[in-house]
Amino acid sequence: MIYKKLLLFALLLLLLPATASAYSFKVDGIYYDVSGTNATVTYGDYHYYNSYSGSVAIPPTVTYEGTTYDVTGIGQYAFYKCSSLNSVFIPESVTSIGVSAFGGCSALDTLNFNAVNCADYHPFYNLNISTINIGNSVKRIPAYFANGLTKLSSVTIGNSVTDIGNNAFQGCAGLTSVDIPNSVTTIGNSAFQGCTGLTSMTIGNSVTAIGNNAFQGCTGLADINIPNSITFIGYNAFDGTTWYTTWYDNQPDGLIYIGLVTFSYKGEMPAGTSIVIKEGTLGIAGGAFQNCTGLTDIAIPNSVSAIGDNAFQNCTSLTSVNLPNSVTCVGEMVFSGCSLDNITIGEGLTSVQEWSWMSYYLRGMTLVYFDLTSFFDGCDVKSLTWKAIDCSSPEIDWEVIYEQYGNMLDKRIWVDPLFNGDSLEIVTIGEQVKTIPHGFAYQSQITEIKIPHSVTSIGEDAFSSCAHLKTIDWQAENCELDELGRYYLCGAFCDDTVSCLNIGSGVKSIGDGIFCYCQVDTIVCHAILPPVIVDPFYYLSYTDAVLCVPEGSLNAYRNAPGWSEFQNIITIGGGGGIIPGDVDGDQQVSIADVTAIVDLLLLGNATAGDYPAADVDGDGAISIADVTSILDIIL
């Protein structure tokens, strides 16, 4: 026991100098910790409280011993339990505020906030701040910024703010009025939820989106203006406000609009109802047609750009939906509880998913589950026509995930599918589509799929575990597996057993891992020039799979990197002999062969040995003379 106490005492002695010198230097009463050219405000000594009092103005830069540093952060516990701190000025240079940076600052009354783009967090939670001045340099008010400040009575929002973050002023019961300047375009989810003291709200004429529950529970809010700039109103945005109750009660039964937004259907909808949303409408509010079981048909005009959460949830009689090209933003679970025979997604959609994640410990390793919440959650679709040109899955914030789970390479990953695969039988992808998201048709019932020439990125597990998939028509000229798939080498067709992979004549390259863990019986590649590959067919049995190539390109494939791994390479059609001039191997000489030989000439290193059909004049080389010879054959 004595030994353990001595050892603990020795460890404390070792730690004390490090904590006692937690800061790098002190200038004008403020302590700083330095990393490179950046400085972070920190506390003064090892017990880190009562380092500051009165009014503190943090500068954007600080100079020490001839070196100037940018003040970019306020560290964790920097002002912790500074019970005599009255006001603080945060400069525009600050981008992060650490955990409990202002915890226990019971006398802090005034906050002057000028950080241009500070990270989301709630550093002021449960304090007694009564006045907040948000400067004209601020671009966005962070999520949870003033969450829970029940004594907050005055807020001034600067004229450069464009975004009020989620839950930014949630629960600020002492606020009585807020003026949102014309610079603001977005009011986030639950931004003012539960601000029971609010009686009036002026919304600037540039606001386009009001999030879910934005003003829910603001029981005193009797006066609010909704500008015509609004294109998106979230689910339950105004529920519980005096304004909403009075306004809604005065509306007749039927379809209700707020400005240019389809807001809701009032009353009981008759069975067999068909609705045409009026031209010029910019958005469909969250929950607008929720539980309208009588709705059988909806016509959405090409002016609508946004559709809110749960907009058509439980519309059980709705069987067909066409989202026009104008729709760019769609919320969560829009069609949950619907069984659609077919849905068409227009070209304009840019995002259908949001990341969230959680971890489980399973069979000796950590399984990190990535949930892509999408507007298809809970919806059965039989036939999908997908025309969204550039709708990709959101980027993963790996830094946040590393902080929570550590190195991800030793963990398995699971991505939530985009559609309910049990019902999806037919998928048609538009000819202009560039990206196919994660889990796109995972575990679907499709038997064939065509990937058009325009696709440049395909997501992990896009068509994985499709038990009935037998034919893939791959026309994508230059396509890569997306970031998550490359990171884990998890392909787009994992665990599929395909009879035939048809690769188009225009394909130039196939990204690594796209067909990883996919078993293919026969690959038919129509490209004269072997597409550039390294290892797209990881874990394929090269001894069992058959590769069919154009007649005149047999030797080229046998010598090409990646393709040379195949043990069974034959010519398309079984090899009926080489026809001079039949460069594309279709058993006839045509103008297409002129194009093919020109491509070989532009390649610069094509040889007659690799492409014997291109050496029409038999001189052992491929040259412009062979082009003339092909033209002579055709003419």
C-alpha positions in Angstrom: 0.0 0.0 0.0 2.9 2.4 0.9 4.6 1.6 -2.4 1.4 2.4 -4.3 1.0 5.8 -2.5 4.7 6.7 -3.2 4.2 5.8 -6.9 1.1 7.9 -7.1 2.8 10.9 -5.4 5.7 10.6 -7.9 3.4 10.6 -10.9 1.7 13.7 -9.5 5.0 15.5 -9.2 5.8 14.6 -12.8 2.4 16.0 -13.9 2.5 19.2 -11.9 5.1 21.1 -14.0 3.3 20.2 -17.2 -0.1 21.5 -16.0 1.4 24.5 -14.2 2.8 25.7 -17.5 -0.3 25.0 -19.6 0.2 28.2 -21.5 3.0 29.3 -23.8 3.0 33.0 -23.0 0.8 35.8 -21.5 0.1 39.1 -23.3 -2.1 41.9 -21.9 -3.6 39.7 -19.3 -4.6 36.9 -21.7 -2.9 33.4 -21.7 -2.1 31.7 -25.0 -1.1 28.2 -26.1 0.7 28.2 -29.5 0.7 25.7 -32.3 2.7 26.8 -35.4 1.5 30.3 -36.4 -1.8 30.0 -34.5 -2.6 30.8 -30.9 -5.4 29.5 -28.7 -6.7 31.3 -25.6 -6.2 29.2 -22.5 -6.1 29.3 -18.7 -3.3 30.6 -16.5 -2.4 27.9 -14.0 -2.9 24.3 -13.2 -6.3 24.7 -11.5 -7.6 26.7 -14.6 -10.2 28.9 -12.9 -10.4 32.5 -11.9 -7.8 33.3 -14.5 -9.9 36.2 -15.8 -12.3 38.8 -14.5 -14.2 41.9 -15.6 -14.3 42.5 -19.3 -12.0 40.6 -21.6 -11.4 41.5 -25.3 -9.7 38.8 -27.2 -7.6 40.2 -30.1 -7.6 38.7 -33.6 -3.8 38.5 -33.5 -1.2 38.6 -30.7 2.6 39.4 -30.9 5.1 37.8 -28.6 8.9 38.2 -28.8 8.6 39.6 -32.3 6.4 36.8 -33.7 2.7 37.5 -34.6 0.2 34.7 -34.2 -3.4 34.4 -35.4 -5.8 33.8 -32.5 -8.0 31.0 -33.9 -9.4 29.2 -30.9 -10.6 29.4 -27.3 -9.4 26.3 -25.6 -11.3 23.9 -23.3 -11.7 25.3 -19.8 -10.1 28.6 -20.9 -12.5 30.7 -18.8 -13.8 27.9 -16.6 -15.3 29.1 -13.3 -14.2 32.7 -13.9 -17.0 33.9 -11.6 -16.0 37.5 -11.9 -16.0 37.6 -15.7 -18.7 40.1 -16.9 -18.3 40.4 -20.6 -16.2 38.9 -23.4 -15.3 40.0 -26.9 -14.6 37.2 -29.4 -12.9 38.3 -32.6 -13.6 37.3 -36.2 -10.5 35.1 -36.3 -11.8 32.4 -33.9 -13.0 29.2 -35.5 -13.4 26.9 -32.5 -14.4 27.1 -28.9 -13.5 24.2 -26.6 -15.4 22.1 -24.2 -16.5 24.0 -21.0 -14.6 27.1 -22.2 -17.0 29.3 -20.3 -18.5 26.8 -17.9 -19.3 28.2 -14.5 -19.0 31.9 -15.6 -21.9 32.8 -13.5 -21.5 36.6 -13.8 -21.0 36.6 -17.6 -23.7 39.0 -18.8 -22.7 40.3 -22.2 -21.3 38.5 -25.2 -19.9 40.3 -28.2 -19.5 37.6 -30.9 -17.6 38.3 -34.1 -16.3 34.9 -35.2 -16.9 34.7 -38.9 -17.4 31.0 -39.2 -17.1 29.3 -35.9 -17.6 25.5 -35.5 -20.9 24.2 -34.1 -21.0 23.8 -30.3 -22.8 25.1 -27.2 -20.1 26.7 -25.1 -22.5 29.1 -23.4 -25.1 26.6 -22.3 -27.0 27.3 -19.1 -25.2 30.7 -18.4 -26.8 33.9 -17.3 -26.0 35.9 -20.4 -28.7 38.6 -21.0 -27.2 40.4 -24.0 -25.6 39.0 -27.2 -24.3 41.3 -30.0 -23.5 39.3 -33.2 -21.1 41.4 -35.3 -21.4 42.4 -38.9 -18.5 40.1 -39.8 -20.3 36.9 -38.8 -21.5 34.7 -41.6 -23.2 32.0 -39.7 -24.5 31.6 -36.2 -23.3 28.1 -35.0 -25.7 25.4 -34.0 -26.5 25.4 -30.3 -24.9 28.8 -30.1 -27.2 30.3 -27.4 -29.1 27.1 -26.6 -30.7 27.1 -23.1 -29.9 30.8 -22.2 -33.1 31.4 -20.4 -32.1 34.9 -19.2 -31.2 36.1 -22.7 -33.4 39.2 -23.3 -31.6 41.0 -26.2 -30.0 39.8 -29.4 -28.6 41.9 -32.2 -27.9 39.9 -35.4 -25.3 41.5 -37.7 -26.1 42.2 -41.4 -23.7 39.7 -42.8 -25.2 36.6 -41.2 -26.6 34.2 -43.8 -27.3 31.1 -41.7 -28.9 30.7 -38.2 -27.8 27.2 -37.1 -29.9 24.4 -35.7 -31.1 24.9 -32.1 -29.2 28.2 -32.1 -31.6 30.0 -29.7 -33.7 27.1 -28.5 -35.2 27.5 -25.1 -34.3 31.2 -24.8 -37.5 32.0 -22.9 -36.5 35.5 -22.0 -36.4 36.7 -25.6 -39.4 38.9 -26.6 -38.5 40.0 -30.1 -35.9 39.3 -32.8 -35.2 41.1 -36.0 -33.7 38.8 -38.6 -31.8 40.9 -41.2 -32.2 40.7 -44.9 -28.8 38.9 -45.3 -30.2 35.7 -43.6 -31.2 32.9 -46.1 -31.6 29.9 -43.7 -33.2 29.5 -40.3 -32.2 26.1 -39.0 -34.1 23.3 -37.3 -35.4 24.2 -33.8 -33.6 27.6 -34.1 -36.1 29.4 -31.8 -38.0 26.4 -30.5 -39.4 26.9 -27.0 -38.8 30.7 -26.9 -42.0 31.2 -25.0 -41.4 34.9 -24.5 -41.3 35.8 -28.1 -44.2 38.0 -29.2 -43.1 39.2 -32.6 -40.6 38.2 -35.3 -39.5 40.1 -38.3 -38.0 37.8 -41.0 -35.9 39.4 -43.6 -36.9 39.2 -47.3 -34.0 37.0 -48.3 -34.9 34.0 -46.1 -35.5 30.9 -48.3 -35.7 28.1 -45.8 -37.3 27.7 -42.3 -36.3 24.4 -40.7 -38.2 21.8 -38.8 -39.7 23.0 -35.5 -38.0 26.4 -36.0 -40.6 28.3 -34.0 -42.4 25.3 -32.4 -43.7 26.0 -28.9 -43.2 29.8 -29.1 -46.6 30.2 -27.4 -46.5 34.0 -27.2 -45.6 34.5 -30.9 -48.7 36.3 -32.2 -47.2 38.3 -35.1 -44.8 36.9 -37.7 -44.3 37.9 -41.4 -43.6 35.2 -44.0 -41.8 36.8 -47.1 -42.4 35.4 -50.6 -38.7 34.5 -50.8 -39.5 31.3 -48.7 -39.1 28.1 -50.7 -38.9 25.6 -47.8 -40.9 25.3 -44.6 -40.0 22.4 -42.3 -42.1 20.0 -40.4 -44.0 21.6 -37.4 -42.2 24.9 -38.0 -44.9 27.0 -36.4 -46.8 24.5 -34.2 -47.8 25.8 -30.9 -47.6 29.5 -31.8 -50.5 31.8 -31.3 -50.0 33.1 -34.8 -50.3 29.7 -36.4 -53.4 28.7 -34.4 -55.3 31.9 -35.3 -54.2 31.9 -38.9 -54.9 28.2 -39.5 -58.4 28.3 -37.9 -59.4 31.0 -40.4 -58.4 29.0 -43.4 -61.0 27.1 -45.4 -60.7 23.3 -45.8 -58.5 22.1 -48.7 -55.1 23.0 -49.9 -53.4 25.8 -48.0 -50.5 27.9 -49.2 -48.1 30.2 -47.2 -46.8 32.6 -49.8 -45.3 30.4 -52.5 -45.1 27.3 -50.4 -47.7 24.5 -50.4 -48.2 24.3 -46.6 -50.8 21.7 -45.8 -54.2 20.1 -46.6 -56.8 21.1 -44.1 -59.7 18.8 -43.3 -60.3 15.2 -44.3 -59.2 14.4 -47.8 -61.8 12.4 -49.8 -60.8 9.0 -51.3 -59.5 9.2 -54.9 -58.3 12.8 -54.6 -56.0 14.1 -57.3 -54.1 17.3 -56.6 -52.4 19.7 -59.0 -50.1 22.1 -57.2 -50.3 25.5 -58.7 -47.6 26.8 -61.1 -45.1 29.1 -59.6 -45.1 27.2 -56.2 -41.5 27.1 -54.9 -41.8 24.5 -52.1 -43.8 21.8 -50.4 -43.7 22.1 -46.6 -42.8 19.3 -44.2 -45.8 17.1 -43.4 -47.9 19.0 -46.0 -49.9 15.8 -47.0 -49.0 13.6 -44.1 -51.6 10.8 -43.5 -53.7 11.9 -46.5 -54.7 8.4 -47.3 -57.2 9.6 -50.0 -54.4 11.1 -52.2 -54.0 9.0 -55.3 -52.2 11.4 -57.6 -50.0 14.5 -57.2 -48.8 16.8 -60.0 -45.7 18.8 -58.9 -44.9 21.8 -61.2 -41.4 22.4 -62.5 -41.0 25.4 -60.2 -40.8 23.5 -56.9 -37.3 23.3 -55.6 -37.7 21.9 -52.1 -39.8 19.3 -50.4 -39.9 19.0 -46.6 -39.6 16.1 -44.2 -42.6 13.6 -44.1 -44.4 15.6 -46.8 -46.2 12.5 -48.2 -45.8 10.2 -45.3 -48.5 7.5 -45.0 -50.2 8.5 -48.3 -51.0 4.9 -48.7 -53.1 5.3 -51.9 -50.4 7.2 -53.8 -48.8 4.9 -56.4 -46.8 7.1 -58.7 -44.6 10.2 -58.2 -42.7 12.4 -60.7 -40.2 14.8 -59.1 -39.5 17.5 -61.8 -36.0 18.7 -62.7 -36.5 21.8 -60.6 -36.4 19.8 -57.3 -32.9 20.1 -55.7 -33.6 19.4 -52.0 -35.8 16.8 -50.4 -36.1 16.1 -46.7 -36.2 12.9 -44.7 -38.8 10.2 -44.9 -40.9 12.1 -47.5 -42.6 8.9 -48.8 -42.4 6.8 -45.6 -45.3 4.4 -45.4 -46.0 4.7 -49.2 -46.0 1.8 -51.6 -45.2 3.3 -55.0 -45.4 1.4 -58.3 -43.0 3.9 -59.8 -41.1 7.1 -59.1 -39.1 9.3 -61.4 -36.4 11.5 -59.9 -35.6 14.6 -62.0 -32.2 15.9 -63.0 -31.8 18.6 -60.4 -31.7 16.6 -57.2 -28.3 17.1 -55.4 -28.7 15.3 -52.1 -30.9 12.5 -50.7 -29.0 11.6 -47.6 -27.5 12.8 -44.3 -24.9 10.9 -42.3 -25.3 9.7 -38.7 -23.3 6.9 -37.2 -23.1 4.6 -34.2 -20.9 1.7 -33.2 -21.5 -1.8 -32.0 -19.0 -4.5 -30.7 -19.6 -7.7 -32.7 -17.6 -10.9 -33.0 -14.4 -9.4 -31.7 -14.4 -6.2 -33.7 -16.1 -2.8 -33.7 -18.8 -2.5 -36.3 -19.4 1.2 -37.2 -22.9 1.6 -38.7 -23.3 4.5 -41.1 -26.9 5.5 -41.4 -27.8 7.5 -44.5 -31.1 9.0 -43.6 -32.9 9.7 -46.9 -36.3 10.7 -48.2 -36.9 7.1 -49.3 -36.7 5.7 -45.8 -39.8 3.5 -45.1 -41.0 3.7 -48.7 -41.5 0.7 -51.0 -40.8 1.4 -54.7 -41.1 -1.2 -57.5 -39.8 0.8 -60.4 -37.3 3.7 -60.2 -36.2 6.1 -63.0 -33.2 8.0 -61.7 -32.2 11.2 -63.7 -30.4 13.2 -60.9 -27.2 14.3 -62.6 -25.0 14.9 -59.7 -26.6 13.5 -56.5 -23.9 12.1 -54.4 -23.7 10.9 -50.8 -22.5 13.6 -48.4 -18.8 13.7 -47.5 -17.8 11.9 -44.3 -16.2 14.0 -41.6 -13.4 11.5 -41.0 -11.8 13.8 -38.4 -14.9 13.6 -36.1 -15.1 9.8 -36.6 -11.4 9.4 -35.8 -11.9 11.3 -32.5 -14.7 9.0 -31.6 -13.6 5.6 -32.8 -9.9 5.9 -33.6 -8.3 4.2 -36.6 -11.1 2.9 -38.8 -8.9 0.5 -40.7 -9.3 -2.2 -38.0 -13.1 -1.9 -38.0 -15.9 -3.1 -40.2 -18.3 -0.7 -41.7 -22.0 -1.0 -42.6 -23.8 1.6 -44.8 -27.6 1.9 -44.7 -29.2 1.2 -48.1 -30.9 4.1 -49.9 -34.0 2.2 -51.0 -35.9 -0.8 -49.6 -34.4 -3.5 -51.7 -37.1 -6.0 -51.0 -39.5 -4.1 -53.3 -37.3 -2.5 -55.9 -37.4 -4.6 -59.2 -36.6 -2.2 -62.0 -33.9 0.6 -62.1 -33.4 2.9 -65.0 -30.5 5.4 -64.8 -30.6 8.5 -67.0 -28.1 9.1 -69.8 -26.7 12.3 -68.1 -26.2 10.9 -64.6 -22.7 11.5 -63.2 -22.9 10.0 -59.7 -24.6 7.0 -58.1 -24.8 7.2 -54.3 -23.9 4.7 -51.6 -26.2 1.8 -51.1 -28.3 2.9 -54.1 -30.1 -0.3 -54.9 -28.6 -2.5 -52.2 -30.3 -5.9 -51.9 -32.8 -5.0 -54.6 -34.6 -7.5 -56.8 -33.2 -6.2 -60.1 -32.1 -8.7 -62.7 -30.2 -6.3 -65.0 -28.7 -2.8 -64.8 -27.2 -0.4 -67.3 -24.6 2.1 -66.2 -24.6 4.9 -68.8 -21.5 6.5 -70.3 -21.8 9.7 -68.2 -21.3 8.1 -64.8 -18.0 9.1 -63.2 -18.5 8.0 -59.6 -20.3 5.1 -58.1 -20.9 4.5 -54.4 -19.9 1.6 -52.2 -22.6 -1.2 -52.2 -24.6 0.7 -54.8 -25.8 -2.7 -56.3 -24.3 -5.1 -53.7 -26.1 -8.3 -52.6 -28.6 -8.2 -55.5 -29.3 -11.9 -55.6 -31.1 -11.8 -58.9 -28.7 -9.6 -60.8 -27.4 -11.4 -63.8 -26.5 -8.8 -66.4 -24.5 -5.6 -66.1 -24.2 -3.3 -69.1 -21.3 -1.0 -68.2 -21.0 2.0 -70.6 -19.3 4.4 -68.1 -16.3 5.9 -70.0 -14.2 6.9 -66.9 -15.6 5.9 -63.6 -14.1 5.6 -60.1 -15.4 4.0 -56.9 -16.3 6.7 -54.3 -14.2 7.7 -51.3 -15.8 5.3 -48.8 -15.5 2.4 -51.2 -11.8 3.1 -52.0 -11.0 3.5 -48.3 -12.4 0.0 -47.4 -11.9 -1.5 -50.9 -15.6 -2.4 -50.8 -17.1 -2.4 -54.3 -20.3 -1.4 -55.9 -21.4 -5.0 -56.7 -20.2 -6.9 -53.6 -21.5 -10.4 -53.2 -23.2 -10.4 -56.6 -22.9 -13.4 -58.9 -23.3 -12.1 -62.5 -23.6 -14.1 -65.6 -22.4 -11.4 -68.0 -20.6 -8.1 -67.6 -20.9 -6.2 -70.9 -18.3 -3.4 -71.3 -19.1 -0.8 -73.9 -16.8 0.2 -76.8 -16.4 3.7 -75.4 -15.0 2.7 -72.0 -11.6 4.1 -71.4 -10.9 3.3 -67.7 -12.5 1.3 -64.8 -11.6 2.4 -61.3 -10.0 0.1 -58.7 -12.4 -2.0 -56.7 -15.6 -1.2 -58.5 -16.3 -5.0 -59.1 -14.5 -6.0 -55.9 -16.0 -9.2 -54.4 -18.2 -9.7 -57.5 -18.1 -13.0 -59.2 -18.6 -12.8 -63.0 -18.9 -15.8 -65.4 -18.2 -13.9 -68.6 -16.9 -10.4 -69.4 -17.5 -9.1 -72.9 -15.4 -6.0 -73.6 -16.1 -4.2 -76.8 -13.4 -1.6 -76.4 -10.7 -1.8 -79.2 -8.2 -0.3 -76.8 -8.1 -2.2 -73.5 -9.5 0.2 -70.8 -7.0 1.3 -68.3 -7.3 -0.8 -65.1 -5.2 -1.7 -62.1 -7.5 -4.0 -60.1 -11.2 -3.4 -60.5 -12.0 -7.1 -60.2 -10.4 -7.8 -56.8 -11.1 -11.3 -55.6 -12.4 -12.4 -59.1 -11.3 -15.9 -60.2 -9.2 -15.1 -63.2 -8.8 -18.8 -64.0 -12.6 -19.4 -64.2 -13.9 -16.1 -65.7 -14.0 -15.8 -69.5 -12.9 -12.6 -71.2 -14.3 -11.9 -74.7 -12.6 -9.1 -76.7 -12.7 -7.7 -80.2 -11.1 -10.0 -82.9 -8.3 -7.6 -83.7 -7.5 -6.7 -80.1 -6.7 -10.2 -78.7 -3.0 -9.7 -78.4 -3.5 -6.2 -77.0 -5.6 -7.5 -74.1 -3.2 -10.4 -73.5 -0.4 -7.9 -73.0 -2.3 -5.1 -71.2 -1.9 -4.5 -67.4 -4.7 -6.0 -65.4 -6.3 -7.7 -68.4 -3.4 -10.1 -68.8 -4.4 -11.7 -65.5 -7.3 -13.5 -67.3 -6.4 -17.1 -68.2 -9.3 -17.5 -70.7 -9.3 -14.6 -73.3 -11.2 -15.3 -76.5 -12.5 -13.2 -79.3 -16.1 -12.0 -79.4 -18.2 -14.5 -81.4 -15.7 -17.3 -80.9 -12.9 -16.2 -83.2 -13.9 -16.6 -86.9 -10.5 -15.3 -88.1 -9.1 -11.9 -88.6 -10.7 -9.7 -91.3 -8.3 -7.1 -92.6 -9.8 -3.7 -91.8 -12.2 -5.0 -89.2 -10.5 -3.0 -86.4 -13.5 -3.1 -84.0 -14.0 -6.8 -84.4 -17.7 -6.8 -85.5 -17.0 -9.1 -88.5 -17.5 -6.3 -91.0 -15.5 -3.4 -92.4 -17.3 0.0 -92.0 -16.8 3.6 -91.3 -16.6 2.7 -87.6 -13.3 1.0 -88.3 -11.9 4.2 -89.7 -12.7 5.9 -86.3 -11.2 2.9 -84.5 -7.9 3.0 -86.4 -7.6 6.8 -86.0 -7.9 6.2 -82.2 -5.0 3.7 -82.5 -2.9 6.2 -84.3 -3.6 8.9 -81.7 -2.6 6.3 -79.0 0.9 6.4 -80.6 2.2 3.1 -79.4 -0.3 0.6 -80.9 1.5 -2.1 -82.9 0.4 -4.4 -85.7 1.2 -7.4 -83.4 -1.4 -6.2 -80.9 -4.0 -5.1 -83.6 -3.4 -7.2 -86.7 -6.7 -6.3 -88.3 -5.5 -2.6 -88.4 -2.4 -3.5 -90.5 -4.5 -3.6 -93.6 -1.7 -3.1 -96.1 0.4 -5.8 -94.4 3.6 -3.7 -93.9 4.0 -4.6 -90.2 3.0 -1.1 -89.0 -0.2 0.9 -88.3 -0.1 4.1 -90.3 -2.3 6.6 -92.2 -1.9 4.3 -95.3 -4.0 1.7 -93.5 -6.8 4.3 -93.1 -6.7 4.8 -96.9 -6.8 1.0 -97.3 -10.0 0.8 -95.2 -11.6 3.6 -97.1 -10.8 1.7 -100.3 -12.5 -1.4 -99.0 -15.6 0.5 -97.9 -15.9 2.4 -101.2 
